[in-house]
Amino acid sequence: MTSTSQRPIPVTILTGFLGAGKTTLLNHILTEKHGHRIAVIENEFGEVDVDSDLVMASEEEIFQVANGCICCVVDVRNDLVEILQKLLDRKDQFDHILVETSGLADPSPVAATFFMDNEVAKKVVLDGIVTLVDAVHVQPHLDDPALAEYDNQAVTQIVVADRILLNKSDLVSESELQEVERRIRTLNSNAPLIRSVQAQVDLSQILGLQTFESDALSMTDPDFLHQPAIGGHVCDTHCAHDHEHLPEIGQSVDLGHTHDPSVSSVSFVFDRPFEIDALMQTLDGLLAEQGDDIFRVKGILHVQGDDRRHVLQGVHRLLELKPSIPWWDKTPSSKLVFIGRNLNASLLRSALTRHLVSIEAQEAA
Ligand SMILES: Nc1nc2c(ncn2[C@@H]2O[C@H](COP(=O)(O)OP(=O)(O)OP(=O)(O)O)[C@@H](O)[C@H]2O)c(=O)[nH]1
């Protein structure tokens, strides 16, 4: 049994383009009675610290990361690691860490920070990336022609999200909301999408997600790969509309659609277990080669000879695998999602299937 003090502290990364409502959400979190004791780390991009003044006084502790953008300035990331280390020295005083990125940050390198420093990596677990989207202003940012040849952070923030809050839904019409949702789904078709006003959201939908564990628990639900918002809701088994085109076990499905040709996601499901060392070697090689294009890899893996789920997390070239809770009475199977540019589904599938335990070996075991 893992004691509470040894358990890794969940970290939520809160992101969203400038003005999307991050500080508003932070204030909501800090004033809500939710039972979590939260340490907040804020990063502001600008000369003057305004954000900390915007955050309401509360019992939670708030730390500022040095000025500069958390995703691209090495000093700022070192600063983040330093703050995390200090926090972790007295982790009996809180049970959740929230990192608010600046509006111009790419959250992937921020998430990667938690894997980069070994001491920190052992003590924290990425609970989820929550992205706020400004329903009024997001479209022009997504289509910004000035960013055409550069990374567009508004796009990246949506692509890597585990939860998306479509905020300021009071300021646009229903048809405009549906249009924004449709656009968001071209970039990220997996993350549950929640509409909000003044970032008011049930906190259980964004904190304590244990994203990958909860994904694992729903793996037997054949709809888990299909969570597009249709008419503004997240699909579930009670929907009346078409859920026909589900992938077969072992089949891949391109969830990125074709609207934005530069970013897509590809998902796989396998029922046979993986030979894990060989798989990790292949994935390491793949990311070393294509880590610029592959933004994010996430997965729950069925590992040969192990009765625990294994959680796979990759951010660009950094990859880690951690054992998680046992499968209990669930039938083990693996699920992997790749998000990025120029993803070749058939090459990825063959790279993965090579490391599945053969049926004969499985029967002999
Ligand atoms: N009408 C309306 N206004 C909102 C909503 N959410 C936030 N706002 C307002 O939008 C403005 C920006 O909100 P912030 O919470 O400061 O946004 P932010 O993402 O922290 O901004 P940056 O620090 O610039 O990245 C503030 O004036 C908020 O009061 C909403 O749902 N509806």
PDBQT file of the ligand as one rigid body, heavy atoms in Angstrom, charges set to zero:
ROOT
HETATM    1  N1  LIG A 401     -18.673  38.332 -20.201  1.00  0.00    +0.000 N 
HETATM    2  C1  LIG A 401     -17.770  37.541 -19.722  1.00  0.00    +0.000 A 
HETATM    3  N2  LIG A 401     -16.567  38.031 -19.315  1.00  0.00    +0.000 NA
HETATM    4  C2  LIG A 401     -15.660  37.193 -18.831  1.00  0.00    +0.000 A 
HETATM    5  C3  LIG A 401     -15.916  35.817 -18.708  1.00  0.00    +0.000 A 
HETATM    6  N3  LIG A 401     -14.817  35.221 -18.162  1.00  0.00    +0.000 NA
HETATM    7  C4  LIG A 401     -13.915  36.193 -17.958  1.00  0.00    +0.000 A 
HETATM    8  N4  LIG A 401     -14.415  37.391 -18.354  1.00  0.00    +0.000 N 
HETATM    9  C5  LIG A 401     -13.704  38.671 -18.349  1.00  0.00    +0.000 C 
HETATM   10  O1  LIG A 401     -12.659  38.626 -19.304  1.00  0.00    +0.000 OA
HETATM   11  C6  LIG A 401     -11.545  39.388 -18.878  1.00  0.00    +0.000 C 
HETATM   12  C7  LIG A 401     -10.268  38.559 -18.892  1.00  0.00    +0.000 C 
HETATM   13  O2  LIG A 401     -10.387  37.538 -17.932  1.00  0.00    +0.000 OA
HETATM   14  P1  LIG A 401      -9.126  36.968 -17.154  1.00  0.00    +0.000 P 
HETATM   15  O3  LIG A 401      -9.645  35.951 -16.198  1.00  0.00    +0.000 OA
HETATM   16  O4  LIG A 401      -8.289  38.054 -16.616  1.00  0.00    +0.000 OA
HETATM   17  O5  LIG A 401      -8.359  36.301 -18.367  1.00  0.00    +0.000 OA
HETATM   18  P2  LIG A 401      -6.895  35.621 -18.350  1.00  0.00    +0.000 P 
HETATM   19  O6  LIG A 401      -6.974  34.422 -19.220  1.00  0.00    +0.000 OA
HETATM   20  O7  LIG A 401      -6.403  35.443 -16.969  1.00  0.00    +0.000 OA
HETATM   21  O8  LIG A 401      -6.078  36.756 -19.067  1.00  0.00    +0.000 OA
HETATM   22  P3  LIG A 401      -4.471  36.840 -19.305  1.00  0.00    +0.000 P 
HETATM   23  O9  LIG A 401      -3.840  36.991 -17.957  1.00  0.00    +0.000 OA
HETATM   24  O10 LIG A 401      -4.366  38.036 -20.141  1.00  0.00    +0.000 OA
HETATM   25  O11 LIG A 401      -4.059  35.685 -20.057  1.00  0.00    +0.000 OA
HETATM   26  C8  LIG A 401     -11.901  39.886 -17.488  1.00  0.00    +0.000 C 
HETATM   27  O12 LIG A 401     -12.367  41.131 -17.670  1.00  0.00    +0.000 OA
HETATM   28  C9  LIG A 401     -13.003  38.952 -17.025  1.00  0.00    +0.000 C 
HETATM   29  O13 LIG A 401     -13.876  39.551 -16.124  1.00  0.00    +0.000 OA
HETATM   30  C10 LIG A 401     -17.201  35.312 -19.148  1.00  0.00    +0.000 A 
HETATM   31  O14 LIG A 401     -17.494  34.112 -19.132  1.00  0.00    +0.000 OA
HETATM   32  N5  LIG A 401     -18.062  36.239 -19.643  1.00  0.00    +0.000 N 
ENDROOT
TORSDOF 0
